[in-house]
C-alpha cells in the first residue's frame, strides 16, 4: 500500500499536511510524485462535479423549469448555487495544495531523472484548469444569484405557502452562511408574510 502523504477525504487536514511538508524535507521523489498525483486526481474529480452542476443548471433553465412553481425554482436554484460555491472552494483549495507541494519539493528532483520543465508543465496545466473552471463557475453563480433575487421579488402563485416559506428560509440560511449576512430569518419571515393571505 502506498503511503500517501495527503488524505484528501479529510476536510480539516490542510494545516497538518503543510506542517509535514515543512518538517520532512527528506522525502523521496516517488512519495512526492504520489502526493501530486493524488491531489491532481481529486482536482479532476472536482472538475467533473462542476461539469455535472453546470449541466443540471442548464436543464433547469429550460422552458419546463420556467413553468415550475416559485418555491421549486428557489429550492433547485439554491441547491445548485450551494454546490457551485462548494466546488469552487474545493478547486481553489486543491490547486493551492498542488502548487505548494510542487514548489516545496522542487529541489527533490535535482539529480533525479525528473526534469524541472516537467514539473513546470504540470503546474501550468493545473493553473489553466483552475482558471477555466473558475470562470465558468463564476458565470453560473452570477446567473443563479440573479435568478434567486428575481424569484424573491416575483409575485406569483405558489403550490403552498408553507412550501414557499420553507424554500425561502433554506435559501436565506445558505446565503447567510456563505456570505456571512445577518438577519436571514427576519427576511424570510417578511417574505413569507407577504405571500400568506392570513399574515
HELIX and SHEET records of a PDB file:
HELIX    1   1 UNK A   14  UNK A   23  1                                  10    
HELIX    2   2 UNK A   29  UNK A   60  1                                  32    
HELIX    3   3 UNK A   63  UNK A   66  1                                   4    
HELIX    4   4 UNK A   70  UNK A  104  1                                  35    
HELIX    5   5 UNK A  106  UNK A  109  5                                   4    
HELIX    6   6 UNK A  116  UNK A  153  1                                  38    
HELIX    7   7 UNK A  161  UNK A  179  1                                  19    
HELIX    8   8 UNK A  184  UNK A  195  1                                  12    
END                                                                             
